[in-house]
Amino acid sequence: MNLTSAFSSNSVNCPLQTVKYPSTQHHELKMTRFHRHYGPHLALLGIAVGLSGCAQLDPAAGMRQVQTTVSERAGQNVLWQRDAHSRAEAERLSENLLQKPIGADDAARLALLNNASLQASFSELGIAEANAVQSNLLNNPFLHASVQTPRGAGRNALDFALSWDVLGLFTLPLRQDAAAHAKNIARLRAAARALELAASARSAWYGYLTARESADWLREMSEASDLIAEIARRLEAAGNQAGLARANAETANLDSRYSLADAQARTEALHSRLLGLIGLPNLPDRAPGFPDSLPRLPDIDPAAPGDDELENKHLDLARLKAELARAEKLVAGARRGTWTDSLELGWDWSRESDGAWKDGPGIGIGLPLFDTGMARRAAAGFEVARLQAALAARRDSLKREAKRAESEMKRARSRVEHLRDTLLPLLSAARDTALLEYNAMHRSAAQLLELKQRELAAIRQLVQNLGNYWQARNALEALHLGVSLNSLDTSRATNTDGTGGIADNFATGTSNAGH
C-alpha cells in the first residue's frame, strides 16, 4: 500500500486494534436527517422562547408615570418609600415643611409624603407589573414518559413525548394587550388615589380650622351664658325677677355648655383625622402647628369644569375606559378559544419490545365535553356591558358634582359677604347704641349681653360659611385635577354641633369681621 492510499483510507491498522473513523458523508447524512426531523420544532421552540423572554419586571416603571401625572396636574411630589434612601428623602422634605405653620398646600404635600395607606397602595403597581410579565409568558412544555412491560419474552417498551400547548401562542397578543391595559388601570388608580389624598388633606385642613375657630367663638358664648345665668340668680335672690326668667337663663346656659363640649369633641376628632391623613401623629411635638384662622374670602372664584374637560381629564373616566378596553380584549380571547381550551403539539419517541426505535409528531386537543367555555364568554360579555353602563353613569354623576360644587361655593360666598358687609356692621352699631343706653341706665346688663350674643353668633356663622366656601372650592379644584372629593355632605361646618341659627345663638366677645 502506497503512502497516498494509506492516508486516504478510513481505517488505520495497528498491532493491537483497528481504529475506524466515520466518513464525512455519513456524518452529513445524519445531520441532514436531524435537521429535517427536528428543525421545525427547534425553530418553533426558539420563537416561543424569544416571545416569552422579552418581558422584564420593572416595578418602578409604573411609579414613575404616577409621579409624572401628579406633578403635572398638582405640581407636587410623591415618593414611594421602598428603601432607606427614599424614607430619608421623605423625612427631609417633611422637616422642611414643618418649619412654619402648616397651610392647606403643605398638608397636601405632607400627606403625599407620609400617608401610610397611600404607600401601601403603591405596592399594587408592582403587582400589576408582575401580572403583566406573567401574561407575556407562554405555557411550559410537557414531558411525558411511560414504560410498558411485555407479558411474554422481550424487552420493556419505552415511550417518550415532548409536547407544548400552542393555543397560548395564538392568544398571546390579546393577553399582552389586556396586560398593558391592566398596568394602565393600576397606574391611573394610583395617581387618582394620590390626587384624592391631596384634596382630602386640604379638606381636612379646612374642616379642622373651621371647627376650631367656631369652637373658640362658642367658648365665649358659653362664658356669656354663664354671666347671664349668674345675673338671673342674683336678681331672683334680690326679688327683682321671677323664677321663670332664671329658668330660661339656666336652660340657655346648659345648652351652651353642651354645645361647647360637642364642638370641642368635633375639633379633636377633625384634628386627629388631619394628622392621620398627613401621616404625622406626633405633629404637636414637632411643628409650629396650624394657622389661627381660615384664609380670607378670595376675590375670584374658579369656574366649574366643562363636559369636555371632565371627559378628557377625569381619572375615573380614564380608568373605566381602560377597564372597558381590557374587558373587550378578554372577550376576544374567550371567543378565540371557543372550540377548545387546549391544543398541544409535540414529538413522540418509542422503543418497541424488540429494541427498534421509532418517532413522529403528535397532537392533542382538549375536548369541550363538560366545560364548553360558554359561561366564561357570557361573563366576559356581561362585564363589558357593566363597564359601559358604569362609564355612562359616571359621566352623569361628574356633571352633577361639578354643578353642585359650584352652587355650594356661590351660596357660601353670598352668605359670607352678606354677614360681613351687612349684618355685622348693623349689629355692631346696635351694640354701641345699647352700650350708651346701658350707661344711661335705660337698658339692663342682661339685655346688653343678649345683644352682644347675637353679634357673636353672626360672627360664628360667618366662620362656618367661610369654611363651607373653602370646602366647596376645594371640591371644585379637585375636579379640575381629575379626581372627585365627595365631602360636600360630610364636611359641613354649619350647625354641626347641634346649635341653631343666629336668632337662637348667644355669644360674647369682640367682633372679627376681617374674614
HUHU-V462271 format. One record per backbone hydrogen bond with DSSP energy under -0.5 kcal/mol. NH is the residue of the N-H (numbers start at 1). CO is the residue of the C=O. E is the energy in kcal/mol with one decimal. If there is no record, write none. Layout:
nh=NH co=CO e=E
nh=NH co=CO e=E
This chain:
nh=6 co=2 e=-1.7
nh=7 co=3 e=-2.0
nh=8 co=4 e=-1.6
nh=9 co=5 e=-0.8
nh=9 co=6 e=-0.5
nh=12 co=19 e=-1.7
nh=14 co=12 e=-0.6
nh=14 co=17 e=-1.1
nh=19 co=12 e=-1.3
nh=19 co=17 e=-0.6
nh=20 co=18 e=-0.5
nh=21 co=10 e=-2.1
nh=21 co=19 e=-0.5
nh=27 co=23 e=-1.8
nh=28 co=24 e=-2.4
nh=29 co=25 e=-2.0
nh=30 co=26 e=-1.9
nh=31 co=27 e=-2.2
nh=32 co=28 e=-2.2
nh=33 co=29 e=-2.1
nh=34 co=30 e=-2.3
nh=35 co=31 e=-2.7
nh=36 co=32 e=-2.4
nh=37 co=33 e=-2.4
nh=38 co=34 e=-3.2
nh=39 co=35 e=-1.7
nh=42 co=38 e=-2.6
nh=43 co=39 e=-2.4
nh=44 co=40 e=-2.4
nh=45 co=41 e=-2.5
nh=46 co=42 e=-2.5
nh=47 co=43 e=-2.3
nh=48 co=44 e=-2.3
nh=49 co=45 e=-2.5
nh=50 co=46 e=-2.3
nh=51 co=47 e=-2.6
nh=52 co=48 e=-2.4
nh=53 co=49 e=-1.5
nh=54 co=51 e=-0.7
nh=58 co=56 e=-0.6
nh=61 co=58 e=-1.6
nh=62 co=58 e=-0.5
nh=63 co=59 e=-0.6
nh=64 co=60 e=-2.0
nh=65 co=61 e=-1.4
nh=66 co=62 e=-2.0
nh=67 co=63 e=-2.6
nh=68 co=64 e=-2.0
nh=69 co=65 e=-2.4
nh=70 co=66 e=-2.6
nh=71 co=67 e=-2.4
nh=72 co=68 e=-2.6
nh=73 co=69 e=-2.0
nh=74 co=70 e=-2.7
nh=75 co=70 e=-0.7
nh=75 co=71 e=-1.3
nh=76 co=70 e=-0.8
nh=79 co=112 e=-0.8
nh=81 co=79 e=-0.7
nh=82 co=80 e=-2.0
nh=87 co=83 e=-2.0
nh=88 co=84 e=-2.3
nh=89 co=85 e=-2.1
nh=90 co=86 e=-2.3
nh=91 co=87 e=-2.1
nh=92 co=88 e=-2.2
nh=93 co=89 e=-2.4
nh=94 co=90 e=-2.2
nh=95 co=91 e=-2.3
nh=96 co=92 e=-1.8
nh=97 co=93 e=-1.6
nh=98 co=94 e=-1.4
nh=99 co=96 e=-1.0
nh=100 co=97 e=-0.8
nh=102 co=289 e=-3.0
nh=107 co=103 e=-2.2
nh=108 co=104 e=-1.7
nh=109 co=105 e=-2.3
nh=110 co=106 e=-2.7
nh=111 co=107 e=-2.1
nh=112 co=108 e=-2.0
nh=113 co=109 e=-1.4
nh=114 co=110 e=-2.2
nh=115 co=111 e=-2.2
nh=119 co=115 e=-1.9
nh=120 co=116 e=-2.2
nh=121 co=117 e=-1.9
nh=122 co=118 e=-1.2
nh=123 co=119 e=-0.5
nh=123 co=120 e=-1.1
nh=124 co=121 e=-1.4
nh=125 co=122 e=-1.3
nh=126 co=122 e=-0.9
nh=127 co=123 e=-1.9
nh=128 co=124 e=-2.5
nh=129 co=125 e=-2.4
nh=130 co=126 e=-2.4
nh=131 co=127 e=-2.6
nh=132 co=128 e=-2.1
nh=133 co=129 e=-2.1
nh=134 co=130 e=-2.4
nh=135 co=131 e=-2.1
nh=136 co=132 e=-1.0
nh=136 co=133 e=-0.6
nh=137 co=134 e=-1.2
nh=142 co=163 e=-3.5
nh=144 co=142 e=-0.5
nh=144 co=161 e=-3.6
nh=146 co=159 e=-2.3
nh=148 co=157 e=-3.1
nh=150 co=148 e=-0.6
nh=155 co=353 e=-2.2
nh=157 co=148 e=-3.3
nh=158 co=351 e=-1.6
nh=159 co=146 e=-2.4
nh=160 co=349 e=-3.9
nh=161 co=144 e=-2.4
nh=162 co=347 e=-2.3
nh=163 co=142 e=-2.6
nh=164 co=345 e=-2.4
nh=166 co=164 e=-1.0
nh=166 co=343 e=-2.3
nh=167 co=343 e=-0.8
nh=168 co=165 e=-0.7
nh=169 co=166 e=-0.9
nh=170 co=166 e=-1.0
nh=171 co=167 e=-1.5
nh=172 co=168 e=-0.6
nh=175 co=171 e=-2.3
nh=176 co=172 e=-2.7
nh=177 co=173 e=-2.2
nh=178 co=174 e=-2.5
nh=179 co=175 e=-2.3
nh=180 co=176 e=-2.2
nh=181 co=177 e=-2.2
nh=182 co=178 e=-2.1
nh=183 co=179 e=-2.3
nh=184 co=180 e=-2.2
nh=185 co=181 e=-2.5
nh=186 co=182 e=-2.3
nh=187 co=183 e=-2.2
nh=188 co=184 e=-2.6
nh=189 co=185 e=-2.6
nh=190 co=186 e=-2.3
nh=191 co=187 e=-2.5
nh=192 co=188 e=-2.4
nh=193 co=189 e=-2.3
nh=194 co=190 e=-2.1
nh=195 co=191 e=-2.4
nh=196 co=192 e=-2.9
nh=197 co=193 e=-2.4
nh=198 co=194 e=-2.2
nh=199 co=195 e=-2.3
nh=200 co=196 e=-2.7
nh=201 co=197 e=-2.6
nh=202 co=198 e=-1.9
nh=203 co=199 e=-2.4
nh=204 co=200 e=-2.7
nh=205 co=201 e=-2.2
nh=206 co=202 e=-2.7
nh=207 co=203 e=-2.6
nh=208 co=204 e=-2.6
nh=209 co=205 e=-2.3
nh=210 co=206 e=-2.3
nh=211 co=207 e=-2.4
nh=212 co=208 e=-2.7
nh=213 co=209 e=-2.4
nh=214 co=210 e=-2.4
nh=215 co=211 e=-2.3
nh=216 co=212 e=-1.8
nh=217 co=213 e=-1.8
nh=218 co=214 e=-2.1
nh=219 co=215 e=-2.0
nh=220 co=216 e=-1.4
nh=221 co=217 e=-1.9
nh=222 co=218 e=-2.2
nh=223 co=219 e=-2.0
nh=224 co=220 e=-2.4
nh=225 co=221 e=-2.2
nh=226 co=222 e=-2.0
nh=227 co=223 e=-1.8
nh=228 co=224 e=-2.3
nh=229 co=225 e=-2.4
nh=230 co=226 e=-2.3
nh=231 co=227 e=-2.6
nh=232 co=228 e=-2.3
nh=233 co=229 e=-2.1
nh=234 co=230 e=-2.2
nh=235 co=231 e=-2.6
nh=236 co=232 e=-2.1
nh=237 co=233 e=-2.2
nh=238 co=234 e=-2.0
nh=239 co=236 e=-1.0
nh=240 co=235 e=-2.5
nh=241 co=235 e=-0.8
nh=245 co=242 e=-0.7
nh=246 co=242 e=-1.0
nh=247 co=243 e=-2.2
nh=248 co=244 e=-2.2
nh=249 co=245 e=-2.1
nh=250 co=246 e=-2.9
nh=251 co=247 e=-2.3
nh=252 co=248 e=-2.3
nh=253 co=249 e=-2.1
nh=254 co=250 e=-2.4
nh=255 co=251 e=-2.4
nh=256 co=252 e=-2.1
nh=257 co=253 e=-2.1
nh=258 co=254 e=-2.4
nh=259 co=255 e=-2.5
nh=260 co=256 e=-2.2
nh=261 co=257 e=-2.3
nh=262 co=258 e=-2.5
nh=263 co=259 e=-2.4
nh=264 co=260 e=-2.5
nh=265 co=261 e=-2.2
nh=266 co=262 e=-2.4
nh=267 co=263 e=-2.2
nh=268 co=264 e=-2.3
nh=269 co=265 e=-2.1
nh=270 co=266 e=-2.5
nh=271 co=267 e=-2.3
nh=272 co=268 e=-2.4
nh=273 co=269 e=-2.3
nh=274 co=270 e=-2.3
nh=275 co=271 e=-2.3
nh=276 co=272 e=-2.1
nh=277 co=273 e=-2.2
nh=278 co=274 e=-2.2
nh=279 co=275 e=-0.6
nh=280 co=275 e=-1.8
nh=283 co=280 e=-1.4
nh=285 co=282 e=-1.3
nh=286 co=283 e=-2.3
nh=287 co=283 e=-1.7
nh=288 co=98 e=-0.7
nh=291 co=102 e=-0.7
nh=297 co=515 e=-1.0
nh=310 co=306 e=-2.3
nh=311 co=307 e=-2.3
nh=312 co=308 e=-2.3
nh=313 co=309 e=-2.0
nh=314 co=310 e=-1.6
nh=315 co=482 e=-3.1
nh=318 co=314 e=-1.8
nh=319 co=315 e=-2.6
nh=320 co=316 e=-2.4
nh=321 co=317 e=-2.4
nh=322 co=318 e=-2.1
nh=323 co=319 e=-2.6
nh=324 co=320 e=-2.3
nh=325 co=321 e=-2.4
nh=326 co=322 e=-2.3
nh=327 co=323 e=-2.4
nh=328 co=324 e=-2.2
nh=329 co=325 e=-1.8
nh=330 co=326 e=-2.1
nh=331 co=327 e=-2.1
nh=332 co=328 e=-2.1
nh=333 co=329 e=-2.3
nh=334 co=330 e=-2.3
nh=335 co=331 e=-2.0
nh=336 co=332 e=-1.6
nh=337 co=333 e=-1.2
nh=338 co=335 e=-1.4
nh=344 co=364 e=-3.4
nh=345 co=164 e=-2.5
nh=346 co=362 e=-2.2
nh=347 co=162 e=-2.0
nh=348 co=360 e=-3.3
nh=349 co=160 e=-3.7
nh=350 co=358 e=-2.7
nh=351 co=158 e=-3.0
nh=352 co=350 e=-0.5
nh=352 co=356 e=-2.8
nh=355 co=352 e=-1.8
nh=358 co=350 e=-2.4
nh=360 co=348 e=-2.0
nh=362 co=346 e=-2.3
nh=364 co=344 e=-2.8
nh=366 co=342 e=-2.5
nh=368 co=366 e=-0.6
nh=369 co=367 e=-2.5
nh=372 co=370 e=-0.8
nh=377 co=373 e=-2.2
nh=378 co=374 e=-2.4
nh=379 co=375 e=-2.7
nh=380 co=376 e=-2.4
nh=381 co=377 e=-2.1
nh=382 co=378 e=-2.5
nh=383 co=379 e=-2.1
nh=384 co=380 e=-1.7
nh=385 co=381 e=-2.0
nh=386 co=382 e=-2.6
nh=387 co=383 e=-2.3
nh=388 co=384 e=-2.2
nh=389 co=385 e=-2.1
nh=390 co=386 e=-2.7
nh=391 co=387 e=-2.5
nh=392 co=388 e=-1.9
nh=393 co=389 e=-2.5
nh=394 co=390 e=-2.4
nh=395 co=391 e=-1.9
nh=396 co=392 e=-1.8
nh=397 co=393 e=-2.4
nh=398 co=394 e=-2.3
nh=399 co=395 e=-1.7
nh=400 co=396 e=-1.9
nh=401 co=397 e=-2.5
nh=402 co=398 e=-2.4
nh=403 co=399 e=-2.1
nh=404 co=400 e=-2.7
nh=405 co=401 e=-2.7
nh=406 co=402 e=-2.2
nh=407 co=403 e=-2.3
nh=408 co=404 e=-2.8
nh=409 co=405 e=-2.3
nh=410 co=406 e=-2.3
nh=411 co=407 e=-2.4
nh=412 co=408 e=-2.4
nh=413 co=409 e=-2.3
nh=414 co=410 e=-2.3
nh=415 co=411 e=-2.0
nh=416 co=412 e=-2.5
nh=417 co=413 e=-2.7
nh=418 co=414 e=-2.0
nh=419 co=415 e=-2.8
nh=420 co=416 e=-2.8
nh=421 co=417 e=-2.7
nh=422 co=418 e=-2.1
nh=423 co=418 e=-1.9
nh=424 co=419 e=-2.4
nh=426 co=422 e=-1.5
nh=427 co=423 e=-2.7
nh=428 co=424 e=-2.5
nh=429 co=425 e=-2.2
nh=430 co=426 e=-2.1
nh=431 co=427 e=-2.2
nh=432 co=428 e=-2.0
nh=433 co=429 e=-2.1
nh=434 co=430 e=-2.4
nh=435 co=431 e=-2.1
nh=436 co=432 e=-1.8
nh=437 co=433 e=-2.1
nh=438 co=434 e=-2.3
nh=439 co=435 e=-2.3
nh=440 co=436 e=-1.7
nh=441 co=438 e=-1.6
nh=442 co=437 e=-3.6
nh=443 co=437 e=-0.8
nh=448 co=444 e=-1.8
nh=449 co=445 e=-2.4
nh=450 co=446 e=-2.4
nh=451 co=447 e=-1.9
nh=452 co=448 e=-2.0
nh=453 co=449 e=-2.3
nh=454 co=450 e=-1.6
nh=455 co=451 e=-1.6
nh=456 co=452 e=-2.3
nh=457 co=453 e=-2.4
nh=458 co=454 e=-1.8
nh=459 co=455 e=-1.7
nh=460 co=456 e=-2.4
nh=461 co=457 e=-2.2
nh=462 co=458 e=-2.0
nh=463 co=459 e=-2.2
nh=464 co=460 e=-2.3
nh=465 co=461 e=-2.5
nh=466 co=462 e=-2.3
nh=467 co=463 e=-2.2
nh=468 co=464 e=-2.0
nh=469 co=465 e=-2.1
nh=470 co=466 e=-2.1
nh=471 co=467 e=-2.1
nh=472 co=468 e=-2.4
nh=473 co=469 e=-2.7
nh=474 co=470 e=-2.3
nh=475 co=471 e=-2.1
nh=476 co=472 e=-2.0
nh=477 co=473 e=-2.6
nh=478 co=474 e=-2.0
nh=479 co=475 e=-1.5
nh=480 co=476 e=-1.5
nh=481 co=477 e=-1.3
nh=482 co=478 e=-0.8
nh=482 co=479 e=-0.6
nh=483 co=478 e=-2.4
nh=487 co=485 e=-2.0
nh=491 co=487 e=-2.0
nh=496 co=493 e=-1.0
nh=498 co=495 e=-0.7
nh=504 co=501 e=-0.7
nh=505 co=501 e=-0.9
nh=505 co=502 e=-0.8
nh=515 co=512 e=-0.6
